[in-house]
Each structure stands twice: as C-alpha cells, then as structure tokens.
Amino acid sequence: MTPENIAKVKGLVSNDPHITTQRLEAETGVSQARIVHILNNGLSMHKVCAKWVPHKLIAVHKEKRVKLFKQLLEVLKRLQ
C-alpha cells in the first residue's frame, strides 16, 4: 500500500465511482486484493449500490444532503 498506488486508485475512483476492481487492477497493475485493501483501509471507501463512496461523510456532504432534503420537503409541501 504505497502512497503512489493509493494516489492512482483514488484518482481513478474519483473520475469514475462505478469503476470495478478488475478495471482498477488492469489500469494500475496492482492486485485486486491490494486494491480492495487500499479502498477499504487506505481511502475508507466501501461499495454501495455499485459505486465506491467514502465511508464517512464530511461536513460539506452532510450540508448538501440537508439542503437537498429541505428543498424536497418544500416541493412536497407545495404539492399538497
């Protein structure tokens, strides 16, 4: 789990969160087992609905979710 490999995997996942471990292996030359280890332990990411996402949301992500759901509630109230 070198910093170079972590950076490669992070860059590829950032560009395409739906990327498979097989494709990551082909593009980085790192084994699938190491890639899964890098994703889970090095980047704290987990596979959710075929998309790699950060395991913990940062404050900005939480704020965006709250803002989005408030907007959705306003739309629902207008429809009633």
Sequence and secondary structure as in RCSB ss.txt:
>XXXX:A:sequence
MTPENIAKVKGLVSNDPHITTQRLEAETGVSQARIVHILNNGLSMHKVCAKWVPHKLIAVHKEKRVKLFKQLLEV
LKRLQ
>XXXX:A:secstr
  HHHHHHHHHHHHH TT  HHHHHHHH   HHHHHHIIIIIS EEEETTEEEESS  HHHHHHHHHHHHHHHHH
HHHH 
